[in-house]
């Protein structure tokens, strides 16, 4: 005969969260060890953290403090804030939030916290179950826990965010140099992206700066809009017929990219002194990119006007 598992209100088992459940968990921390798969010991409850009191403080196998916060009902921002405060005050390496009803937004928040390297965060759902007339038993379900994959995602996001701010600083320096010599980019602000552009005065033609990790470029981007691939290529081909004259006026070779697999076309000059990862070379790279753009605009603008489009 197989019995049927029944859920019981946790208040029938532990009437009061702080007085009953927290005390029981402190005395039976080994049950939590079985769920988490690692050793916690030395449980103490109501440890002071500034003007607050932590439900339970335990130690991991290395002697690092781990905080345990319990909550009946739905998770809320107040308890999440307390967890972060407790970790800071006690310099804990991990936090375990045991809850009756985890909200989706708090599940996502705990997962997001695990993407950082500041600590390990566990969200565990507590239920009480029984079979037939058996005594009720605790059922812990791990909802969120740290993982190597989450850490790797966090590092990737951190790198992306860092990249954005670095590029914005790079563009600020370049625009300062460019605006001292030309009004072409005078209405453009620094961007977090890998390019900044401005109009040429003719629809579908934009002068663009691009920067990569170790180089950058001054470009003319040709894109007359949706469903205009053939027109873009026709314009590119017309300019290409004057390639030698344009490059002579520019003062060097340019890279002519018809980009047959894309809608737009591009003509550019790449400068390889350094990119956004080469801060010590920024000044020289920015000066070279500004000079290239000024010479490029001067060389190609007359040929754009001749297109009569």
C-alpha positions in Angstrom: 0.0 0.0 0.0 1.3 3.4 -0.9 0.4 6.4 1.2 -0.6 9.9 -0.2 1.7 12.8 0.6 -0.3 15.6 2.2 0.8 19.2 2.8 0.2 20.7 6.2 0.2 24.4 7.2 3.5 25.1 8.7 1.7 27.0 11.4 0.2 23.7 12.6 3.7 22.4 13.1 5.5 25.6 14.2 3.0 28.1 15.4 5.3 31.0 15.6 8.2 31.7 13.1 10.6 33.2 15.6 9.8 31.3 18.7 9.0 27.9 17.3 10.4 27.4 13.7 13.7 29.3 14.2 14.4 27.5 17.5 13.6 24.2 16.0 15.9 24.8 13.0 18.7 26.0 15.3 18.5 22.6 17.1 18.2 20.6 13.9 20.6 22.3 11.5 21.8 18.9 10.3 18.5 18.6 8.3 19.5 21.8 6.4 22.9 20.3 5.8 21.3 17.3 4.0 19.4 19.7 1.7 22.4 21.9 0.9 25.0 19.2 0.6 27.6 20.8 2.8 28.3 21.2 6.5 26.9 24.0 8.8 27.6 24.0 12.5 27.6 26.1 15.6 24.1 27.5 15.2 23.2 30.5 17.3 20.0 32.5 17.0 19.3 36.2 17.5 22.8 37.4 16.8 23.1 41.2 16.9 23.9 43.0 13.6 23.8 46.7 14.4 20.3 47.5 15.5 19.0 44.3 14.0 19.0 40.6 15.1 19.8 37.8 12.7 17.5 34.8 13.0 20.4 32.2 13.0 24.1 32.5 12.4 26.1 29.3 11.6 29.6 28.5 10.4 30.6 26.7 7.2 33.4 24.1 7.2 36.0 26.9 6.9 34.7 28.7 9.9 33.1 31.5 7.9 29.8 33.0 9.2 26.6 32.1 7.3 23.4 33.9 8.1 20.0 32.2 8.0 16.8 34.4 7.7 13.4 32.7 8.1 10.1 34.2 6.9 6.5 33.0 7.0 4.2 34.2 4.2 5.3 35.8 1.0 8.8 37.1 0.6 9.2 40.9 0.8 11.8 43.6 0.2 12.2 44.2 3.9 13.7 40.7 4.5 15.8 40.9 1.4 17.3 44.2 2.6 17.9 42.7 6.0 19.8 39.8 4.5 22.2 42.1 2.6 22.6 44.2 5.8 23.4 41.2 7.9 26.0 39.9 5.4 27.7 43.3 5.5 27.6 43.7 9.3 28.8 40.2 10.0 31.1 39.8 7.0 29.3 36.6 6.1 30.2 34.6 3.0 26.8 33.1 2.5 23.1 33.8 3.2 20.2 31.3 3.4 16.7 32.7 3.1 14.1 30.1 4.2 10.6 31.1 3.2 7.1 29.9 3.0 6.1 31.6 -0.3 8.9 32.9 -2.6 7.7 35.7 -5.0 9.1 35.5 -8.6 10.8 38.9 -8.3 12.7 37.7 -5.2 13.7 34.5 -6.9 15.2 36.6 -9.7 16.9 38.9 -7.2 18.6 36.0 -5.4 19.7 34.5 -8.7 21.1 37.9 -9.7 23.0 38.2 -6.5 24.7 34.9 -7.2 26.1 36.3 -10.4 28.3 38.6 -8.3 31.4 37.3 -6.4 30.4 39.0 -3.2 28.8 36.0 -1.6 26.6 32.9 -2.0 22.8 33.2 -1.8 20.3 30.4 -1.2 16.6 30.7 -1.4 14.8 27.7 0.2 11.1 27.0 0.4 9.9 25.4 3.6 6.7 23.2 3.7 5.3 20.6 6.2 4.1 17.3 4.9 2.8 14.0 6.2 1.5 10.6 5.0 -1.8 9.5 6.5 -1.6 9.8 10.3 2.2 10.1 10.4 3.7 13.0 12.3 4.4 16.0 10.0 7.9 16.4 8.6 9.7 19.4 7.1 10.2 19.6 3.4 12.9 21.9 2.2 13.1 22.7 -1.5 16.1 24.7 -2.9 14.7 27.4 -5.2 18.0 29.3 -5.9 21.6 28.5 -5.1 25.0 29.6 -6.4 26.7 27.9 -9.3 29.8 28.2 -11.5 27.6 29.0 -14.4 26.0 31.9 -12.5 29.4 33.2 -11.6 30.6 33.0 -15.2 27.5 35.0 -16.3 28.2 37.5 -13.6 31.8 38.0 -14.9 30.5 38.4 -18.4 28.0 41.1 -17.3 30.6 42.8 -15.3 33.0 42.9 -18.3 30.2 44.3 -20.5 29.4 47.0 -18.0 33.0 47.9 -17.5 33.4 48.1 -21.3 30.5 50.5 -21.6 32.0 53.0 -19.1 35.5 52.7 -20.6 34.2 53.4 -24.1 32.3 56.4 -22.9 35.5 57.9 -21.4 37.3 57.2 -24.7 34.6 59.0 -26.7 34.7 62.0 -24.4 38.4 62.4 -25.1 38.0 61.9 -28.8 35.1 64.4 -29.1 37.1 67.0 -27.2 39.9 66.7 -29.7 37.6 66.5 -32.7 35.5 69.5 -31.6 38.7 71.6 -31.3 39.4 71.1 -35.0 36.0 70.6 -36.6 32.2 71.2 -36.1 31.3 67.9 -37.7 30.7 66.1 -34.3 29.9 69.2 -32.2 26.3 68.0 -31.5 27.3 64.5 -30.5 27.6 63.2 -26.9 29.9 60.4 -25.6 28.3 57.0 -26.0 28.7 53.7 -24.2 28.6 51.8 -27.5 31.4 51.0 -29.8 30.5 53.7 -32.3 29.3 57.3 -32.5 28.1 58.9 -35.7 26.8 62.1 -37.2 24.9 63.0 -40.4 26.7 64.2 -43.5 23.9 66.5 -44.7 22.8 64.0 -47.3 20.2 61.3 -46.4 21.7 57.9 -45.9 25.3 59.1 -45.5 26.8 59.2 -42.0 30.3 59.8 -40.7 31.1 57.4 -38.0 33.8 56.6 -35.5 34.2 53.0 -34.3 36.5 51.7 -31.6 37.5 48.2 -30.7 39.8 46.7 -28.1 43.0 47.6 -29.9 42.1 49.8 -32.9 39.6 52.3 -34.2 38.4 53.7 -37.4 36.9 56.7 -39.2 34.1 55.7 -41.6 31.5 56.7 -44.1 28.4 54.6 -43.6 26.0 54.3 -46.5 22.5 53.2 -45.7 19.5 54.9 -47.4 17.1 52.8 -45.3 14.9 49.7 -45.5 14.7 47.9 -48.8 17.5 50.1 -50.2 20.3 47.5 -50.5 20.6 47.8 -54.3 20.6 51.6 -54.0 23.3 51.5 -51.4 25.5 49.3 -53.5 24.9 51.5 -56.6 26.0 54.5 -54.6 29.0 52.6 -53.3 30.0 51.6 -56.8 29.8 55.1 -58.1 32.1 56.4 -55.3 34.4 53.4 -56.0 34.9 54.6 -59.5 36.6 57.7 -58.0 38.6 55.6 -55.5 42.1 56.8 -56.6 41.1 60.4 -56.6 39.4 60.2 -53.2 42.4 58.4 -51.7 44.8 60.9 -53.2 42.8 63.8 -51.6 42.6 61.9 -48.3 46.4 61.2 -48.3 46.4 57.4 -48.0 44.6 54.2 -48.7 41.0 53.5 -47.5 39.2 50.2 -46.9 36.3 49.9 -49.3 33.7 47.4 -48.0 30.7 46.8 -50.2 29.4 44.4 -47.6 27.4 42.2 -50.0 25.9 40.2 -47.2 24.5 43.3 -45.4 22.2 46.1 -46.3 24.7 48.9 -45.8 28.1 49.7 -47.4 31.2 51.3 -45.7 34.4 53.1 -46.6 36.8 53.5 -43.7 40.3 54.2 -42.4 41.5 52.0 -39.6 44.0 53.4 -37.1 45.9 50.7 -35.2 47.7 52.7 -32.5 45.4 51.4 -29.8 41.8 50.8 -28.8 39.7 51.3 -25.7 41.7 48.6 -23.8 44.9 50.6 -24.4 44.4 53.6 -22.1 48.0 54.7 -22.3 47.7 55.1 -26.0 44.3 56.9 -26.0 45.7 60.4 -26.6 47.7 59.4 -29.7 44.9 57.2 -31.0 42.2 59.9 -30.5 44.4 62.5 -32.3 44.9 60.1 -35.2 41.2 59.2 -35.5 40.2 62.9 -35.4 42.7 63.8 -38.1 41.6 60.9 -40.2 37.9 61.9 -40.0 38.7 65.5 -40.9 40.7 64.5 -43.9 38.2 61.8 -44.9 35.3 64.2 -44.8 37.2 66.8 -46.8 38.2 64.2 -49.4 34.9 62.5 -50.0 32.3 65.2 -49.5 32.7 66.7 -53.0 32.1 63.3 -54.5 29.0 62.7 -52.5 27.6 66.0 -53.8 28.3 65.0 -57.4 26.1 61.9 -57.0 23.0 64.1 -57.4 20.7 61.9 -55.2 
